[in-house]
Each structure stands twice: as structure tokens, then as C-alpha cells.
Amino acid sequence: MTSIPEYDLHAEGMYVDDAIAKLDRVVSAHRGKGGLFAVITGYGSSGGTSKIKSAVLAACRKYLKQRHIKGFLDGEKAGDMFSPEFLAFPNAAEIPAVYCRTANPGVVLIRT
């Protein structure tokens, strides 16, 4: 697999509620298809944690508990193939190399 769908949740002017509503639609569309996709959350302003990313990670924990997704991986951990988070991610070997070359705190990978 060389590329996966990407969904931008930090488009200019998008608020946290808008981003989570879009994420809900994306997860619903992918649910049960067994695919992998990335959501772009941005890095956050002034080097801090992105509010959208924090909300996406919280939503992913909820989706996982409800079995709407099979797993999620913070882009910060995608660059470390030996991290417990990477190793626990379902079918981690299918993550395209572009996401594994370096840590990317502005992305979350989701497996349905």
C-alpha cells in the first residue's frame, strides 16, 4: 500500500466541534471496510498541543471502546517502529513509509 486517504481536520477557520463532526462522518464512512486512513490535525499554535488533535485522540479512544475503529496511532509514534503504540497498531506493516520516516505530531492514523 503506497497511499491512504487523508482528511484535513484543521482547515482554516475550522473549530474543534467542526473537526469532530467531520471526523464522525469520516469514521462512519469507513466503518466496517477494514481500511486505514489519516486525519491531519495540525501541530497547534505556538508549539503547544493542537486542540483539534487532543479532541481527535479523545474521540478515537471513544470509537475504539465502541468498536467503531480497530485502532489509532498518534503520528508522533508512527516514526518509532519499536514504540509500544506502533507495535500494538493493527497491521502496522501496512502504514505507508511516508508516515513512518519521522514523527509527525500533526497526523493521526486510524484503522477501521
N, C-alpha and C positions, 0 to 999 in steps of 0.2 A: 504494500500500500504506500503510495507516494504522497498523496494529498488527502485531506479530510475537509469536510465543510467547516467554515469558520463563521461565527456570528458576532458582530460587533455590538457590545452592550454599553460602550462608553462614548457613543456618538455625541457630537457636540450638542449640548443642551439637554442630554438625557439625564433624568434624575433616577435615584435608586428604585423608586416604585415603577418607573417606566422600564428600567432594565430587568427587574424581576418579572414583570408582566411578559416581556419579550422572552425571557428565559423559560417561563412556564409554557409558552406557545411552542418554543423550540423543543423542549423535553417531550411535550405531548406528541409532536410530530414525529419524533424519533423513537418514541417508546415502543418496545417490543420488536424493533427492527435489528437489534444486535449491532448497532454501529458505534462509531467513535466520532466525536466532533469537538471543536474547540470554541470556547467563548472568550472574546477579548474584553477584558475588564479595565484595562489601563493600569498605570502604576500608582496613581494617586498624586495629589499635588504636593509640592514641597518635600518630596521624598518620603512622605507618610504613606500609610496603607490606604489604598483606594476604598472608599465607602462602598462602591459598587462591588468590588472584589469581596469584601467582607460579607456583604449580603448574598452574593452568589455562593460562597462557600457554605454559609448557613443554610441556604436553600438546598444545596447539594446534600448536606447531611440529612435534611428532611426527606428529600427524594429517595435517598438510599434507604432510610428507615422504612419508607412506604413502598419500597421495591419498584420505584418508577425508573431508577437507574441501577446499574450494576457496580458502578464505581466512579470516582472522580479523582483528579490529580492536579494539585496546585502546580502551575508552571515553574515555580521555584524549585520543586522537587524533580521535575522532568529531566533536568540536566544532571542528576545524580542517580545513575542506574543501580547504585548499591544502597540507596536510601530505603528504609522500610516502606515508605509510602509508594515509591516506584515499584518495588518488588511485589507489593500487595495489589497493585492495579491490575484488573483483569486484562489478559492478553497484552501486557505491556510491550511485548516484542513488536506489536503492530503499530506502535506510535511512530509516525514519520520522523526521520532523522532530524529534520529542521527543528523539531520541538525538543530534541534530546541533546543538541550540541552544547547549549548553555542554558542556565537557569533563566526563566522568563517570568518575573512576577506579575506581568500584565495579562497572563493567559491561564485559563482553567480548562483541562481536558476532561471530557465526560464520556463514559461508556454506557450505552443502553443495552 
